[in-house]
Every structure is written in structure tokens, then in C-alpha cells.
């Protein structure tokens, strides 16, 4: 059964997305011919892209959409890294309003270009990792060990303990700042027909460097979506982040998928696995972690998910990053075929 629209709400923008799970590649918006051929040879027909504010415009987004369409590829989502993981927005720094307006222009540009989705993350002190570690067969992968954690980063910005953002911040401050931002962004997203999927904190630690990271618990997601109060604000459910947090989330990944799909808030899924939950995890191959990823794919099929599922943070195989991508996409396509056979097509 396809997830039903909650009673008394506005129509979900997912209704404009064609039915069916879409195995999707994350690509550069400036692809080489061989990159385009590689993706098509894997049987992929949807992509997600990222750029920054220097190129963020309706004209650029439309040009990328047209370029990929020439090669049989549909652009489902486009992110802007300059309005993603921004402490100015999360912590109400002096340039907050400028960043909020920059974000709204990004949404307006997507709408004018006819691109339906963007991912947003609300981390004020970046993504945290420790030294790379080996996973199956010596493949190099991202690791995180809480006992060794010293630094977070986002692009060229680095955040160091003990206070990553200069002082201690309260949960009330961060929630107030989220509400200030998302209510403005949501109205623009509704006007433009664009979906905003909020990515979990990575790693999902509720407080780090003196700052609350509010997208680290299931109940907080429910609170955030209630604050947004918009059919166009939902979740980019990173299965890897959910597995990193484990029991700290309050519900497991499958329960979360079912809940958000029923609410028509599940817009995008990052499909990755880890070897164990916090305090120490290593990102491993999709068939080699502690989660049976077939159960994830089967659940997505059962709930009638019609967004995109992308591989994420793939371990590096041998000397060519495309090897890991090809392995992961192939494995995902096989899981989807099996889910379609067992559950039925949606």
C-alpha cells in the first residue's frame, strides 16, 4: 500500500514524482563524457548534483538539467554547499539573515529550473571523522571513534574542541534559530514546488563542542517537521547516520522509514552501512555492516517510496573510486529487483 496523505494537510509534492524507487548516482554538475557513459552503463537514470553559490542560479540549474537530459538522466536534486551546514543559520550569527536570503534564492532558482528537491543539513560544526580505517579486503573507509575525536569540518572550515563555536549554546537557542529559518524557507519551497529534505547529524551526537545537534533523535525530527508545518519540508534519511546512532535515535531505521513515509515526508534516502553503532563506527560496504540492507530496500518498496536512493560514502576499492560505486549500485539494483519480486511493483 502506498503511504496515504495525512488528513487535513496540503497536497504532498511527492504526488508529482513518478512512482517507483529510483536508484540514483551523485555526480558532478560538470561531468565528463565518460562519467555520463559510466552512469548510464550501470542502468541509472536519475542523478543528484551539488554546487555552491558562485553558480547557484536558475540559468545554471536549468543548463545542468538540459545537459543530463541529453544523456537520458533526470536531475532529481541539486544542493548548494554554501547554504548547507551553516553556523550563521544554526546559531544566529551576525550574517544569519544574509544566509537565509541566500538559501531562499537557491530554492527559487530550483523552482524556476524545474528541479524538485534539495538536501539541507543543520549542523553548526560540520561532519566529524577520525583517521580513515580499513574495511573488507583492505578497502579504505571513513571511521569515527568518539574517544579520539578532535575536529569537525565542512568544506574549508575546521571546528575544534572543546568549544567549536566560541561558547556554549542552549537547545532553546538552536530550536528558536531553526524555527526562524525553516518557516521562511518552507513558504518559499511551497511557492516554488521544491522539496527540502533535512539530513541527520553526522555523527548523530546530541551535543558536540558545546552546541546541540538537534537532528540526532527521532522525536526531534518530529518536532522539527511540526515547526516547519509544510508538505515541502521532510527528511533525507541517511541510513548510515541512523545506524551510527543506533539505539540513541529512539527507533530503528526501518521504523523511521515507515513513519516518515506514512507522513509523506520521506524525500530521499542515503543507502550505506556501518560495522557498529557509536561510540566507534567504520563505514563499510552495503553488504558488510550490521544492518541487513535488503530489509531497508524491502521496507522502502512496501511503503511505496517514490524518491531517490543513492549510495553514500563508499569505501575506496583498489585504485579507482568508480569501482566502489559500480559495486554498490549493482548491489542496490539487485536488492530492488528482489524487493519488487517479493513485495510487488508500486
N, C-alpha and C positions, 0 to 999 in steps of 0.2 A: 504494500500500500504506500502510495506517495504521501509524504507528510502533508497534513492539511493546514490551511491558513487559520491562524488563531482567530476566534470570533471577535468581531468589532474592531478589527485593525485595518489599516490601509493595505491595498494590494501589494504583495511582495514583488520586488524587482526580479526575483528568480523566475517568475512566471514568463518573463521574456527570454529566458535562456532555454535552449533546446534540451529536451530530456536526455538523460544518459550521463554516466560518469565519463569525464574527458581526461585521459592520461595526457599530461602536458609537460612540455620542456620549458625550462627557464633559459632564456637566451639573451645575448647582447642585442640592443636595438640597432647595432651596426654590424650585421652578420657578414661573414664571408660566404661565398657561394658554396664552399664545401661544408660549412656549418648548416646551411639550409638543406643541402642534399642529405647530410647525415641524419638530421631530424626526420625528414620525410622517409628515408630508408628504414627508420625504426617504426614507421607506421603511426607517427604522431601528427596530429593536425591542429593542435592548439598550442599557443605559447604565452608566456608572461615575460614582461620586459621591465627593466629599471633604467632610469636616467637621473639627472639632477636638475636643479632649477635653471642652469645655463641653457638647457634645451627644452625645458618644460613649456610647451605652448600647444594650442590646438593644431597649428600647422604641422609641427613636428610629429605629434602623436598621429595625426591623420596620414602623414607621409609614411610612417612606420607601418601603420595598418595596411596601407596600399602595397607597400613593398612585400610584406609577408603574405598578403593575399595572392600576389602574383605567383607564389610558390605553394599555394594550397594550404596556407597556415592562417588561422584566425587568432588575432590578439585578444585574449580574454582580459588581461590585466596589465596595468602599467604603473609602476611605483616611482616615486621621486624621493631619492635618498636624502635630500636637503630638508624635507619636512617629515622625516621619519626618525624616531628615537631622538627627539629634540628636547633638551633640558629647558629651553626657553618656554616651551608649551607646558611641560610637566610641572615645572617649578615656578612659573610666573616670573621669569627673569625680565629685565627691562625691555628686551626686544620681543616679548611674547606676542603682542598684537601684530607686529610685522610678520612674524612667523605664521600666525593664524591666517592672516590675509594671503600669504604666500600659499598656504595649504588650500585655501578656498579657490584661488586661481588655478591650482593644479586640478581640482575637481571640475571646475568649469571647463578647462581645456579638454579633459577626458570626455565630458559630456558632449562638447561640440564635435569631437572627433569620433564619437560613437563607440567608445571603449567602455565596457560596463563595470569595471572593477578596479580597485586599488587596495593594497595592503598598508596598514598603519600599525606601528608599534609605539608604545607609550613608556619606553624605558629612558630614564634620565641619565643613566650612567653606563649605557652600552651593553654589549654582549661580552660575557666573561668566559675565558678559557684558561687552561693551564697548558703545559707543554703537550705537543702532539704525541699520540701514542700509537702503538701498533695494534691492529685488529687481525682478523683471519688472514693467514698467509703472509703476514708482514705488511699488509696494506696500511698506509699512514692515515690516521683519522684524528679528528678533534677530540681532546679529552678535557675533563674538568674535575678537579679534586678540590673540594672546599677547603681542606686543610692547607693547601698550597696556594690558594687564590690570592693574588695581589693586585690585579689590574683588569679593568674592563676597557673596551674600545668601541667606537663607532666611527668608521672611516679614519680620518687622521686625528681624531680626538682620543686622548687617553685619560682614564679615571683611576685614581689610586686611593687605597685605603690609608687611614681609617675613615676620613670624610671625603667622599668623592666629589661632592658639590658644595664644599665650603662650610656647611653647617648641618645640624640635624633638622629634618623636616618631619612634620606630623602627617598622619594619614588624612586628617581633615583637610590640610592644605592641598595634598595631592588630589583628593577627591574633588574639592572645590575647583581646582585648576582643570581637571578632566571635564567637569560639567561645563565650565566656561567655554572650553574648546569644542567639545563634541556637539553641543547644542547648535553652535554656529555652523559647524561642518555638516551636520546632518541635514539642516534645512537646504543648504546648497546641493548636497548629494541628492536629495529628493527632487529639487528643481531640475537637476541635470540628468537624472536617471542613472546615477552611479552608485555602486555598492562599495562600502568601506568595510573591510574585514580586519578586525583587531587581532594582531598576533600575540601569543603569550610571551611573558617574560622569559628570557633565556640567559642563564638558568632560572627556573621559577622559584626564586628565593624571596620570601615576603618582605624582607628588609635587608638592604645591602649598602654599605658605605654611608650609612646614616639616612638613607632615603627609602621610603616604602616603594615597593614594586607591586602595584595593585593587581596586575594580571598574572597572578600566581596561585589563585584559588578559584574553584568553580563558582562558589557563592559570590565572589567579587565580579565575575563575568556577568552573572545575573543582575547584580546591582548596576553595573555599568550600562548594560543594554536597556535597563529600565530608565536610567537617567537620559540616555540618548532618545528613547521613545520614538524610534524611527524604523520603518521597514528596511531602510537603506544602510543601517549600521548593524553589522553582525560579526562573525568570527572567522578568522583564518586559523583553523585548528591545526596547529603543528603537533602531530602525533609524537614526534621526538621530544618536544618540550613537555608534553603530558607524561610521557614515560620517564623523563628526567625527574619530574616532581613526584611521581608515584602516589603514595597514599596522601601526601601533603595536599593534593588537589581536592580531596574530599570525595571525588568519584573517579572511576577509571575512564579511559579514553572512549571505550565503547558506549558507556552510559552518557558521556558528554556528547558524543555524536548523535545519539538518539534524541537527546533533549534539544540540542540546537537545531537539528533537522526538523523536529516537530514544530518548533517556533519559527521555522523558515529563516533562520539566522546563520545557517552554515553555508558559507560562500566559497571557501577554498580549503584544501587540505594539503599539508606538507607531510609526505609519506616517508618517514625514516624511523629507525630503530636504534636503541642503545643497549649496552650489555647489562646495565643495572641502574636503579634509581640513585638519586643523591644519597650520600654526600660525594660519591665518586662515580662518574659515568664516562664511557667511551662510545662515541658514535660508530656504529658498526654497519655491516651490510644488512639489507632489509630482511634477509633470511637467517640472520645470525645473532639477533638480540633476544631479550627476554620476552618480547611480545610476539605472539603468532600473528603476523601481519595479514594472513588470509582472513582472520576474524574481523580485522578492520575493514578490509575491502568488502567482505560479505555484508557487514553492517551497513556500509555506505550504499550497497545495492538494495538492501532490504528497505531502507528509508527513502529510496528514490532520489538520492543525491544527484543533482544535475550540474554541479560546479566542476572545478578542475582539481585534479590530484597531481602534485608534482613531486619528483624526487628532490631531496634536500640534503645538503652537507654530505655528499657521497665520499666514502673513503677513496683515496687515490690508489688505483691499481697500476702496477708496473710503472711505465714512464709516460703514460698518455691519459689525461683526465677523461677523455671520451670513453675509455674502456669501462670505467665505473658507471658512467651514465648509460651506456648501452646495456650493461648487465642489469642495472636497476630498472630501466624502462621495460626491458624484456620480461623481467620477473613480474613487474606490476601488470603488464598486459596479460600474462598467464593467469595471475590471480583474478583479474577482472573477468577473463573468459570463464574461469571455473565458477565465479560468483554468478555470472549470468546464467550458466547452465543449472546451477543449484537453486537459485532464487527465482530466476526468470528475468527477462528483459523488462526495463521500466521505461 
